[in-house]
Amino acid sequence: MLMRLNLDKIEHPVHCYYPASGEHYFRRLRYSTSYRECIEVVEHPIAQPGVVEEGDRFLIEAFSLSHGIENLAFRITQKEVLRFDKKKLIERNISGSLVKTLEKEGKVRVGSQDTYLPEVSFLQKGETFSIVIDTLPCQGALEASRNATLLLCESTYLERHHHLAKKYFHMTAREAAELAKKAGVEQLILTHFSARYSNLNEFEEEARAIFPNTFAADDLKVFPFLKRRAS
């Protein structure tokens, strides 16, 4: 991936997050072949779970998983965004630069009427994308998935091979669905399937018996990131 981005000569920094204990593995992959690096790669070795990045728009958190080696789940949450009720703005004849004034100063006067920001606006809750790969069901997976808009979750095995899932520290489609239901997510996308299976519909069927809004990821499939209704 880094080589591809390098060939494309992208101009923005590339941020890479990984467990600090696996830094030598990351370095081996990054420098596994000879090429002229012209992109800016910013490494973020994570020594402990928690908040790993926070900006004006997003919060990124890491959670410990249960696998054969140290592994992390990630949760990316949009910050709350101020939204205006267009109908209320029209009713009060507020438009153009008056909207900017209202947002900046908290109130605006049109004619003899004062309008305060909370009267015509609301905070839209940010969406959350969670990714849980390579793990047994565990508390970290649950916390990373809590109330996510979309959960991308491993389901390496079907329930009939539960013994293999347990042996190799993976989940079944049923366990992924149970996680999604318990965490209160809106949509579950299954991925990371064992090559022993040729029919991905089986994964959807197994999971949907518990969590109906489930889909199996596959090459070239696209899943819209659905937004919650404003509240």
Secondary structure, DSSP 8 states (H G I E B T S, - for coil): -HHHHHHTT--S-EEEEEEGGGHHHHHHHHTSS-----S-EEEEEESSSEEEEE-SSEEEEEEE-BSSS--EEEEEEE--EEEE-HHHHHHTT--THHHHHHHHHSEEEETTEEEEHHHHEEEE---EEEEE-S-BS-HHHHHHHTT-SEEEEE--B-GGGHHHHHHTT--BHHHHHHHHHHHT-SEEEEE---TT---THHHHHHHHTT-SSEEE--TT-----------
